[in-house]
Amino acid sequence: MEEFENDKTLEETATGVVNDDELYERHRIVVDAGQEPMRIDKFLQQRLSGVSRTKVKLATQNSCVLVNGSPSKASYNVKPGDVVSVLLPYPPHSDEIVPEDIPINIVYEDDDVLVVDKAAGMVVHPAVGNFTGTLVNALTYYLQGKRGRDGKEQKPYLVHRIDKDTSGLLLVAKNEEAQVMLAQQFFNHTTERKYAALVWGDFEEDTGTIEGNLARSQKDRRVMAVYDDPEVGKHAVTHWTVKERFGYVTLIECVLETGRTHQIRAHMKHIGHPLFGDSAYGGDKILKGTTFTKYKQFVDNCFALMPRQALHAFILGFEHPTTHKMMHFESPMPEDMREVVSKWRDYTSAR
């Protein structure tokens, strides 16, 4: 019998840039000793229920099927003892999603992809507690009745996520082929993503790197924590650069080498610089500064202006799945975050 289990190496690589493991399914199959030679595409069709021949073909073409750790060709014949690892994006469950006419800011669209500038406060896709009002509900409504050049109905296929209260650029595929091809780029860490963040405290250096495995906190399952034990959690790396210093808070730019859930938020908390306004990670309290009443009023006014974490995905770059041209998008800081940064700039100048 084949052995099905999680493939740690593939899982860590596949989710290195994807913000949530739930967007992908992973399989690790140890081929049975009695297996007759069989083309790997046919083998996977037999072993993976509900997976189409097209999806297997696309996954193979885009290096999402590995045999003994190396990308496999569709013509490869599996042998006893082979270890087959597969990464497949989940299809959208459109029949379970209610189309909703919700305003969204689409900054780019063609037959294969959409780039959305997501507002803070919008959940990306339906889940427990948020079955309506999500970006996927809005995109399902937007794409109703639209068909691609192949005549197939277009649907929103997610390839990554950003948190509910994080604003900024999000890439969405409009067909299965584009989704699998984009997944390969996330798999190989070849996309470009940068975030602007306002964090508590000042830094001694102008640049730095945070490394630390991330897993659910044992004290609070709603948040992520950093663990030194290499067997706990998933490898995560965040690079940061100081853009502007305000004494008590600092505006930084973050580049993700990996892209775990809450990565920037958890990593910055770990090094003592929680995101400004981030209630889940303790950033919604005055952590630096004076005890003067006027200062407290100033910070409370900033919290009121931006009742969320100060995090914005402002750059997104990727190779187009059909034209293979490099695409680059930039999003200006949203009004709430821009106003708070401006207030800190004025406060620092006056001081």
N, C-alpha and C positions, 0 to 999 in steps of 0.2 A: 504493500500500500504506500502511496505517496504521503510524505509528511508535510503538513501545512503548518506554518508558524510565522511569527514576525521575523523579518530580516532586519536586524538592528542597523547594519551598515547602510542598506538601501533606504531604510526609513529615515535615518538621520540625514542622508544626502538629499532625499526627496523633499523633506520638509525644511531644508536649510533656508529656503527663501519663502516658502509658503507659510502663511501666518497661522494656519490651523490644520492639524492632521486630518480633520474630518473631511477635507476636500479631496482626499485621495484614499484609495484602497491599495493595500500591499499584500503580495503573496510570496511565500517562499516554498518551493516544492522540491523535495529530494526525490529524484526519480527512482522508482522501484527497481529492484534487482532483476525482475522478470520482464521489464519493459522491452518490447520490440522496437527497433529503430522507427522513428516517426518524425515527420517535419514538426518543428516546434510550434508553428502557428496552429496546426491541426491538434497537436497535443494540448495546447492551452485552451483551445475552444472546447475540448472535451472535459478539461479539468476545472475550468472556471465557468460556473453557471451564469447565464444571462449576459455573457460578454460576446459581442458580435465579432464576426470575422474581420470587419473593417477596423474595429477598435484594436484588435490584436495586431493587425497589419500596421496601423499607424503607430502603435506603441513600439513595435519592433523597428520601424523606420526611424524613430526618434530616440533610439538608445534607451528606451524605458523597459526593455527586456534584457536581462543579463543571464549568462550561463557561466557558472563558476567565476563570477565576478567581472566578466567581460561582455560588452554589447554583442547581441546575437543577431545573425541574419535570419530572415524568415525561412530560408531553405535549409537551415541547420537541422540535422536529425538528432534528437535527444538520445542519450545513452544511459544505461543503468548507472546510478550514482551521481549523475549530473545534479547540480544545485541551480535551479531556475528561480530567479527573482524578478518580480513584475511590479511595476508602478502603473496604476490606471486612475485617471481622474473620475470621480463620480459623475454620472449624468445628472442633469437637473430633474427634479421631481415636479414637473409642471402641472401634472394632474392634481397635485396636492397643494399647489400654490394659488392663492386667490389673486387675480390681476387687480391692481389698485392704481387709480389715477393720482399718483403722487408726483409733485414737481421734482425733477432731478436735473442736474447740470451736466449735460453731455458735451465734452470739449472736443471729441473726435469720434467719428464713426465711418466704417466702410462695411463691405459685405462680411468681413470676418471678425472684426473687433470693435469694441466700444471702450472709450476712456471716459470715466466719470469723475467729476470733482465732487466727492461726497461731503455733505454738510455734517458737522458734528451733531450727535444726537440720533443719527439714523443707524439702525442695525443693518448689517450687510445681508444676512439671509435668515429665513425663518428657523426658529429653534424653540425649545421649551420656554414659554413665557413671552415669546415674540413671534407669533405666527402670522401677524399682519404688520403693515407699516414698514416693511423692510425694503432695502434696495432691490432685492430680487422680485418682490411683489411689484414694485414700480416698473422694473425692466420687463417683467412678463407682460404687463399691461402695454407698455410702449412698443413691444415687438409683436403684439397680436396681429395676425394676418400678414406679417412681412415674411417674404421668402428670399432666400439667397439665390445666387446665379445658378445653383444646381436644382432649384425649384423646391428645396426642402424648407420647412417652416423654421424660422430663426427663434432661438431661445437663449436665455442668459446662462452661460457656462462659466462658473467662477474658476479662477486660477490662483487667487490669493485673497486675503481679507485685511481689513484694518478695523480697529476697535470701534465700538459704537460712538464714543465721545472723542475719537480722533478724526480730524478732518483731512481731506486731501485726495490725491489721485489714486484711482483703482482701475485695473485692467480687467475687462470681461470679454470672453470669447462669445461668438454668436453661433458657432456650430461645433460639432464634435471634433472635426479635423483640426480646427484652429486651437481648440482647447488642448489636445494632445501635443501639438507642436509647441505651444507656449509652455506646457508643463515641462518639456525637455529643457527649456531655457532656465526655468526655476530650478530644475534638477541639477543643472550644471553651474548655477550661480552666475549666469551671464546677463541678468537684467540689472538695470541701474535704479536704485531707490535711495532717496535722501529725505531726511526728516528735519524739521526745525522744532526745537524744544526749548522751553523756558524752564530752568531748574533752580532749586534752592541752593544758595551758597556760591562761593567763588572757587576757582581752581588755581593751583600753583602753576600748572603747565598750560600750554595753549592747545595741546592735542593729547589724546590718550586712547587706550584700548581696554575694554573690559572683557574678560573671559570668565565664564562660569556656567556650569550646567544648570539648566532650568527645569523645575518640576513643580507640581502643585504643592503649595505650602501645607505642612502637616498641621499647622495651627488654624489656617483659614483656606479652605479649598477653592475659594473664589479668586485667589491671587496666586501668583507664581513666586517661587523663592529660589535663591542661588545655593547650590550644594557643591562642596569640595569633592565629595565622593564620586569618582568617575563612573561608578555603576548606577548612580542615581540621576535621573533626568536626562536631558539632551544637551549636547554641546552647543554653546551659543557665544558669538563674538560680536561686539558692538564697538565701532570706532567713533570717537567724538572729536569735534573741533570747536574751540571757543570762537564765537562771532562777535559778541558784544558783552562787556562786563558792566553790571550795575551794582556791584558791591555785595548786596544781600541775595541777589539772584543773577543768573547768567543765561544769556541766549546762546545756545549751541546748535551745531549741525551734527546729525547722527547718520552714519552709513552702516547698514546691516551687512555683515558677512554671512550671518545666518538670519533666520526670521521666525523665531519662536513666538508663541503666544505671549503678549505683554512684554516682549523682550526689552525694549528700551525702558519701559516703566520699571520693570523689576531690576534691571542692571543698574539704573541710576539710583534707585533706592538702596541697592546693595553697597554702593560706594559713598553713600551719605548725601546724595543730591537728588531727592525725589522731585518729580515733575511738579511745577507750580500748579496748585489746584487739583491734584490727583488724590481724590478722597480714598480710593482703594489702597494707595501706597503711602498715605500719611502726608501728602503734599498740600492738603487743604487747611493746614494750620500754620501759624507763624513760626518758622523754624530758624530764621536768622533775622537779626536787626535789633532795634532798641525796644525799650519798654514804654516809650512815650505814647500817650493816648493818640496823638495825631498820626503817628506811624501806624498804629493799629487800625485807625480809621481808614488810612490810605490803603493798607493791604486788604481790609475787608471790602473796600470799594472795588479793588481789582478782582477779588473773588466773585463779587456780585456781577461784574461785567462779563466774566468768563467762568461760569460754574461748571468747569470741566478741566481735564488735564490739558496743559498747554503743549499740544503735540500736533504737528501738521505735516502730512506727506506731500512735500512740495516738488519733488522731481521724480519722474518715472521714465525709464528708457528700456526699450526692448527691440528685438528684431521682428519685423512683421512676418507672420507665419506663411504668407503667400508670396509677397513681393520680395521678402528678405532684406528690405531696406531697414536701416536703423531709424527708429522712431524715438523722439525725445519730447517730453512735455514738462512744463513748469506751471505751478499753481501759486498765485500770490497768497500771502498769509491772510486768513479770513479776518473780517472786521473785529471780532471779539478779541482775538489774540493780538492783532495789530494795535488795538487801542491799549491793551494792557502793557505791551512792550513800550509803547509811546509814553505811557504814564510813568513807567520805571525810568525811562530815559530822562524825562523832565524832572523827576524826583532826584535823580542822581546829579543832574546839572545844578539844580537849586541848592542841594546840600553842599 
